[in-house]
Amino acid sequence: MKRINRSIMLMMGLLLMSGVVAAQEVAPIDSSYWNQHYANRLAFFRAMPDHHKRIVFLGDSMTEGAKWQELFDEKRVVNRGISGDVTYGVYARLDEVIQARPLKVFLLCGVNDMKRGIATNIILANIERIVQRIKRESPKTRLFVQGLLPVNESMLPAAYGQVTNAKISTLNTGLSALCTAYDVDFINLHPVFADAQGRMRGELVIDGLHLKQASYILWANYLKSSNVM
């Protein structure tokens, strides 16, 4: 019955996103996540001592850009962000994260997929695969799926023309439903950074998307106030 309920709730989330495909549908394998920066970061991760019960921040440039250990004054925190990474790349390197049996994983990814024009339902399906694998291979890990932050579209470089707040809102709705279906914590970061119009507050970002260093303090304080750190 629980499995049936999960399937129903996930389908409801997908219907909210336009109802065009099932969650199991995936795009052709995208191997273009592999570049020199990805390779260098992953080599560094694999060379580090394999300590158990760490708190892992996993994702793309939004994660890599933060000084998580300083923000939380916590030696157990590790940064597993890779700038430019997509959901395919995060899934491909999950073994490095899972084998250490982390205490917690804070996941945030999808904006670079959106930048590449990958459909919202495909991004959601890929994140579902990530959630399934973490829960299956490290069941004691507490997983937090973080919603995408808003953007300030008037500040975004042309390369981010595919990234819009409307798409972000749709994806976050789907992520919330997915987390409910899989009994995973969803963290809605949108209100932390959004202005009255739902856009990223311009003073917090460098280019409409990437946060200034001091802006990460808002993120960290929100996690602290939510009692998840």
URKARA-V884809 format. One record per residue. RES is the residue in one letter. OMEGA is omega in whole degrees, 0 to 359 (999 if undefined). Layout:
RES,OMEGA
RES,OMEGA
This chain:
M,180
K,180
R,178
I,179
N,178
R,181
S,180
I,183
M,179
L,178
M,177
M,178
G,180
L,177
L,177
L,184
M,171
S,172
G,187
V,182
V,173
A,184
A,184
Q,182
E,178
V,178
A,173
P,184
I,180
D,181
S,184
S,174
Y,185
W,176
N,186
Q,180
H,177
Y,182
A,181
N,179
R,181
L,177
A,177
F,180
F,184
R,180
A,181
M,177
P,184
D,181
H,181
H,175
K,174
R,173
I,189
V,169
F,191
L,179
G,185
D,184
S,179
M,177
T,183
E,186
G,184
A,174
K,190
W,181
Q,178
E,182
L,182
F,182
D,189
E,182
K,182
R,182
V,176
V,182
N,178
R,175
G,175
I,180
S,179
G,184
D,178
V,183
T,177
Y,181
G,177
V,180
Y,184
A,182
R,182
L,182
D,181
E,179
V,188
I,185
Q,179
A,180
R,185
P,177
L,180
K,171
V,174
F,186
L,172
L,177
C,177
G,185
V,179
N,172
D,180
M,178
K,182
R,179
G,177
I,185
A,183
T,181
N,177
I,176
I,180
L,179
A,179
N,178
I,175
E,178
R,178
I,180
V,181
Q,184
R,179
I,181
K,181
R,188
E,176
S,189
P,180
K,178
T,175
R,185
L,176
F,174
V,181
Q,177
G,178
L,176
L,174
P,174
V,173
N,190
E,181
S,181
M,187
L,172
P,182
A,181
A,180
Y,182
G,180
Q,184
V,180
T,178
N,177
A,178
K,179
I,179
S,179
T,179
L,181
N,176
T,178
G,179
L,178
S,179
A,178
L,181
C,176
T,181
A,183
Y,179
D,180
V,180
D,174
F,179
I,181
N,182
L,186
H,182
P,181
V,189
F,188
A,173
D,184
A,179
Q,179
G,179
R,172
M,178
R,188
G,183
E,184
L,189
V,179
I,190
D,182
G,182
L,186
H,185
L,166
K,184
Q,183
A,181
S,178
Y,177
I,177
L,179
W,182
A,180
N,178
Y,178
L,177
K,182
S,178
S,177
N,175
V,175
M,999
